[in-house]
Amino acid sequence: MINNKTIFKTGVPEWLVIVSIFAVLLSSVLLFALSTADGMAAAGYYGATAADVQFSLLMFYAAVASFAVVERRFFARVVTKDYLLICIVLEILITYCCYHTREIGLIFALRFLQGIVNCGLTSISLNLLFNRLKSEHAKETGYTIFYGMILCVSPLTALFSVPIVENYEYNVVYKAMIFCFLPSAALLFSLLNRVHILPKTHLFKIDWLSFVLFATMLVLIAYVLIYGQQYDWLEDQTIVVDILAILLLFMVSVARQRSLKRPAVDLAIFKSKNFAIGIVFLVILYLIRGAFGLTSSYFISVLGMDSLHANEIMILNIAGVIAGSLIAIRFLTRQKHLRVLWISGFVCLFVFFLWMGQLFASEAGTVNFYLPLFLQGLGAGMVMSPIVMFIMSSVPDHMSQSAASVGVFVRFSTFSLSLAFINFFQLYFKGKHNDDLRGNLSLLDFNLTERLKIYQSALASRGMLRDEASKAAVGLLNKAVQKQTFLQFCVSYYDWVAVLCLFSILLIALQPVISRTVINLRNKQPAAAGF
């Protein structure tokens, strides 16, 4: 690796270097959740469904996860400053195209391209960050900071985009993203010298076929998990064909990696018991993390908050993530008591989901949610980066890139699966609770009659005619029923997630090997990290 002093121009203050790296890294993270920051606004602008908006997010994610297997070859071949310039230009062009289109199909393609470029930007930022952190555990600190940012991506993106969406057309968020990204990228570019951070390699024999196979498989996985519910799963021929294609592509990919002399993903990593343990907990963590989004939905759908207010409350969650990340760094640098750290983090998550299940109600003060939101952030910050680094530390140094690639694939698949679970169980629980609730309602029910009269009186007092007030009252009652069924779904789903957290705690307690594993990334190669 080239000396630190030759990467940036002489005389540049260290604080300016760090600020420029973080600004680019933050802009890259914001791009990830941009399409779902205000899903209803996005769906309305493109004339799409909520599933389409989720799929556009996963197209970005699939690109990051699949391109990670070949990205490092590009980074190592091209001068870092030139590579950054290429990524800057492409990112701006693609984002500008997103600004000018209203076709959801074209958005899918552009978001995929955006993910490929974002993979390069993330890789550059992480390598530069690790290069500037001069402590013995620089990579542990760098990864903890990065994954802490990822845990905060949803509220940060919403705080950035919601004020824009409320005052302008939805597509203006892409223009705003350009003006947010361009200054930080230009600053970092101006500070760099034309040097290679990584040892220079040639571009020949790039495993393009592995990238194509992985990308196709991940896109199909996203399609099945997002649209499967809409098309009744195996009742639809397209879904069945896609599932068969996924299985075929998976088998072909595995066979191909086993046959290659220098595979993109060395399957020997699965011989490590610790690697398998880490992957299991990564899957559990992402299922738990996916459920957290229901809290924001509850604030908006049940309590009637606007999107900006709902995400302003999430600042408490961000504070928890920061505190949890600082605790994680402390544990990791001391290289002991890792099992205590994991158990403490999952206990915080368990308490959060159990507590929120009790707090969910039709009316509630926001102050009641401050401590639980902080607790959720604290728990997530304590376990997110340690689990990723446990996986990286469980394999030899020359397999670190393979471990990173598999980790990105698992995170993508589990994140997609968590969206599918929420979509499926929301329909299931809402249907069940809706039937139970409506089954107990009748026109002879005194409470129902009183409720309709209250609605009619309220509407009539606002100047509505009596006949119109009667019809509108029924509509308000239906809306109240829908709100109540959604509320019951949130309670039921969080109860299940709390059980999953408890299961995780017991599983960690039965795995003493976790504390015996030393987190050491000193000789591991930084990889383009997935979200």
C-alpha positions, -999 to 999 in steps of 0.1 A, spaced: 0 0 0 12 35 -8 23 58 20 -5 78 35 12 111 27 11 105 -10 -26 98 -13 -37 134 -4 -20 166 -13 5 180 11 -7 207 34 -43 196 35 -56 196 71 -65 161 84 -100 173 95 -108 184 59 -98 150 46 -120 132 71 -149 156 65 -147 151 27 -146 113 30 -176 113 54 -196 136 31 -192 113 1 -199 83 22 -231 99 36 -243 109 2 -238 73 -10 -258 60 19 -286 85 13 -290 73 -23 -299 38 -11 -333 45 5 -341 76 -16 -369 58 -35 -387 47 -4 -382 77 18 -418 87 10 -433 57 -7 -468 71 -12 -454 102 -29 -432 81 -51 -460 57 -61 -483 87 -68 -457 104 -90 -449 74 -111 -484 60 -111 -470 28 -95 -479 6 -66 -462 3 -32 -446 -30 -44 -430 -11 -74 -414 14 -50 -400 -15 -29 -387 -32 -60 -369 -1 -71 -351 -1 -38 -341 -37 -42 -329 -31 -77 -303 -7 -62 -294 -33 -35 -291 -61 -60 -266 -41 -81 -245 -34 -50 -245 -71 -39 -237 -85 -74 -212 -60 -85 -192 -64 -53 -176 -96 -67 -158 -78 -95 -156 -42 -83 -122 -45 -66 -105 -54 -99 -116 -20 -113 -105 -2 -82 -71 -18 -82 -65 -12 -120 -76 25 -122 -59 54 -104 -80 62 -74 -86 98 -84 -96 88 -119 -119 61 -105 -135 86 -83 -141 110 -112 -156 82 -133 -180 73 -104 -189 110 -99 -197 116 -135 -218 84 -139 -237 90 -106 -246 125 -116 -257 114 -151 -278 85 -138 -294 106 -111 -302 133 -136 -319 107 -158 -340 97 -127 -350 133 -123 -363 135 -159 -383 102 -162 -417 93 -150 -416 57 -163 -413 32 -134 -398 6 -156 -370 30 -166 -365 39 -129 -359 2 -122 -330 1 -147 -316 34 -136 -316 24 -99 -297 -8 -108 -271 13 -126 -270 37 -97 -263 7 -74 -233 -4 -95 -218 31 -94 -226 34 -57 -207 2 -50 -176 19 -64 -181 51 -44 -185 31 -12 -154 11 -19 -133 43 -25 -147 60 7 -141 30 29 -105 24 16 -97 61 21 -113 61 56 -93 30 67 -62 46 53 -66 77 75 -75 59 107 -41 52 121 -51 32 152 -43 -5 156 -80 -13 151 -86 12 123 -107 -12 102 -129 -22 132 -135 15 138 -142 22 102 -167 -6 97 -185 3 129 -188 39 117 -201 28 83 -226 3 95 -238 28 121 -245 52 92 -264 24 75 -286 18 106 -296 55 104 -302 55 67 -340 55 67 -346 84 91 -317 104 76 -331 100 41 -366 109 52 -354 140 69 -336 150 37 -363 142 12 -397 147 30 -395 186 32 -387 186 -6 -415 162 -15 -440 183 5 -431 215 -14 -422 202 -49 -428 173 -73 -413 140 -61 -386 139 -88 -370 171 -73 -354 148 -46 -331 135 -73 -320 170 -83 -315 178 -46 -294 147 -43 -271 159 -71 -266 192 -54 -259 173 -21 -235 149 -37 -216 171 -61 -198 195 -37 -186 167 -14 -174 146 -43 -157 176 -59 -140 184 -26 -126 149 -22 -115 148 -58 -96 181 -54 -77 168 -24 -65 135 -40 -32 129 -58 -31 106 -88 -20 75 -70 -31 38 -66 -43 30 -31 -44 -7 -40 -17 -26 -58 -21 -22 -95 -36 -52 -114 -48 -59 -149 -84 -59 -161 -82 -91 -181 -100 -122 -170 -126 -103 -150 -153 -128 -140 -181 -110 -158 -202 -142 -160 -203 -145 -122 -215 -109 -120 -243 -116 -146 -254 -148 -129 -254 -132 -95 -272 -101 -107 -299 -120 -125 -305 -143 -96 -308 -114 -71 -332 -95 -93 -354 -126 -96 -353 -131 -59 -364 -95 -53 -392 -99 -79 -405 -131 -63 -404 -118 -27 -419 -84 -36 -446 -94 -61 -453 -130 -49 -480 -118 -25 -497 -97 -52 -498 -127 -76 -508 -154 -51 -473 -170 -50 -474 -204 -66 -508 -198 -82 -491 -176 -108 -470 -192 -136 -446 -163 -138 -437 -167 -101 -432 -204 -105 -409 -199 -135 -389 -173 -116 -384 -196 -86 -372 -224 -109 -349 -199 -126 -335 -189 -92 -327 -225 -83 -311 -231 -117 -290 -200 -115 -279 -209 -79 -268 -244 -89 -250 -231 -120 -232 -204 -99 -221 -229 -73 -209 -254 -99 -190 -226 -117 -173 -213 -86 -162 -248 -77 -147 -253 -111 -128 -220 -114 -91 -218 -105 -96 -183 -90 -133 -181 -81 -151 -148 -74 -165 -165 -43 -143 -193 -27 -169 -218 -13 -143 -231 11 -154 -204 35 -184 -225 44 -161 -250 60 -156 -226 89 -181 -232 117 -177 -196 129 -186 -183 95 -218 -203 95 -227 -191 130 -221 -155 119 -243 -159 89 -272 -173 110 -271 -143 133 -268 -119 104 -300 -134 90 -318 -131 123 -306 -95 127 -318 -84 93 -352 -100 100 -354 -80 132 -342 -49 116 -368 -51 89 -396 -51 115 -385 -17 128 -400 1 98 -435 -7 112 -428 19 140 -427 47 115 -458 33 97 -476 33 130 -467 69 137 -481 79 103 -511 56 98 -524 53 134 -513 84 153 -517 106 122 -483 122 122 -469 137 90 -438 120 76 -414 147 87 -426 147 124 -425 109 124 -389 109 113 -378 137 136 -387 115 165 -363 89 150 -334 113 160 -337 95 194 -330 62 175 -300 78 158 -287 88 192 -291 52 204 -272 39 173 -243 63 180 -241 52 217 -244 15 207 -216 19 181 -193 36 206 -199 7 230 -192 -18 202 -159 -1 193 -149 -3 229 -156 -40 231 -139 -47 197 -107 -29 205 -104 -47 238 -110 -80 219 -130 -98 246 -165 -103 260 -179 -104 225 -207 -128 236 -216 -103 264 -219 -75 238 -241 -96 215 -264 -107 244 -267 -71 256 -276 -59 222 -303 -85 216 -317 -79 251 -321 -42 242 -339 -52 210 -361 -77 229 -371 -51 254 -379 -27 226 -403 -50 207 -419 -62 239 -423 -26 251 -436 -13 218 -462 -40 217 -476 -25 250 -474 11 238 -492 6 205 -526 23 209 -550 44 189 -538 75 208 -505 80 225 -481 108 234 -448 109 214 -428 113 246 -437 77 255 -417 64 226 -384 83 232 -368 58 255 -379 27 235 -365 42 202 -332 50 219 -331 14 232 -337 0 197 -308 21 183 -286 11 212 -292 -26 206 -288 -24 168 -256 -4 172 -241 -29 196 -246 -60 173 -246 -48 137 -209 -42 130 -197 -69 155 -216 -96 137 -203 -85 103 -167 -84 116 -171 -118 133 -179 -132 99 -149 -115 83 -126 -127 111 -138 -163 108 -120 -169 75 -83 -167 64 -71 -134 50 -71 -145 14 -108 -154 17 -119 -121 31 -133 -109 -2 -154 -141 -6 -167 -137 29 -177 -101 22 -195 -111 -10 -215 -138 7 -223 -115 35 -237 -89 11 -257 -116 -7 -272 -128 27 -280 -92 38 -298 -85 5 -317 -118 6 -328 -114 42 -337 -78 37 -359 -88 8 -374 -116 29 -382 -93 57 -402 -71 33 -420 -102 20 -428 -113 56 -442 -79 65 -464 -78 33 -476 -113 39 -484 -111 76 -499 -77 73 -524 -90 49 -529 -122 70 -533 -105 104 -553 -76 90 -577 -100 74 -580 -121 106 -584 -91 129 -608 -74 104 -630 -105 103 -630 -108 140 -638 -72 145 -665 -70 119 -680 -102 132 -687 -86 165 -703 -55 149 -740 -53 141 -766 -25 138 -780 -38 170 -747 -31 188 -753 -1 211 -716 10 208 -718 9 170 -750 30 169 -735 55 193 -703 57 173 -722 63 141 -742 90 158 -711 107 171 -696 108 136 -729 121 121 -731 149 147 -695 159 142 -700 161 105 -733 179 107 -718 205 131 -693 213 103 -722 221 79 -727 188 61 -762 178 52 -778 150 73 -780 124 44 -744 131 34 -733 130 71 -749 95 74 -730 82 44 -697 98 55 -701 84 90 -701 49 76 -669 58 58 -653 71 90 -663 39 108 -646 18 81 -615 39 84 -615 34 121 -618 -3 116 -589 -4 92 -568 16 116 -576 -8 144 -568 -38 123 -534 -23 113 -527 -16 150 -535 -52 159 -512 -64 131 -483 -43 145 -489 -58 180 -490 -93 167 -459 -90 145 -438 -73 172 -448 -101 196 -433 -126 171 -402 -105 166 -397 -104 204 -398 -142 205 -372 -142 177 -350 -119 198 -354 -141 229 -344 -172 207 -313 -153 196 -303 -145 232 -306 -182 241 -287 -192 210 -258 -168 218 -256 -181 253 -252 -216 240 -223 -206 217 -191 -200 238 -171 -200 206 -183 -164 200 -163 -150 229 -133 -172 219 -131 -156 185 -108 -127 182 -119 -99 159 -89 -91 138 -93 -73 104 -58 -60 103 -48 -80 72 -83 -83 57 -90 -64 25 -117 -38 27 -146 -47 4 -175 -27 -11 -199 -32 18 -236 -38 11 -265 -22 30 
